[in-house]
Amino acid sequence: MGVDKATVVVGSATMIDHVVAALDRVVDEVVAVGPPRTDLPVPSLADTGPPHQGPLAGLASAVEHFPDSLLVVVAVDQPWVRADTLARLISIGGSLPVLPVDDGIRQTTCAIYPTQAMDGVRDELEGGGSIQSLLDRISFRPVVEEEWEGWGEDGRSWFSADAATDIDEGLRRYGNP
């Protein structure tokens, strides 16, 4: 996108404000993971992995900082995330990560990760892997289209705004977040 996605306005608020509003409804604490910052509406936690490792670096940092926790992961560029969808994912429970699967693609940044299931996350990170490659090695609970559609989800919760055209498309499909 060429700019800080957290500060991009979509509809009536910034992307991070939309994501935080959804998370605030379903979790006790919201933390932004990435480069250290003081300009966000929530505390930030620095990635501890190699630079440019993407969401896996953030997940590894969160696992280490919040041991014995249930991590609810949402990317900052998913401003249409629904609190109801997050609550449904959380309610599935269990000891495995819970991920929606849309058209065969695991939605790794709109997912639930119990830290006890993430033993290999640091090794995967240091080996140059990704969340997808980690999930290839560990078990997870897929939430298939029929299930999430039954919740009223239409894919908006993991729709990523990676470019200005994506924002336009998201507004056309889903309206103001």
Helices and strands as residue ranges (DSSP letters): G 5-7, E 9-10, E 13-14, H 15-24, E 32-34, E 44-46, H 55-65, E 70-74, H 83-92, E 98-102, E 105-106, E 110-114, G 115-117, H 121-126, H 131-137, E 141-143, H 145-150, G 156-158, H 164-174
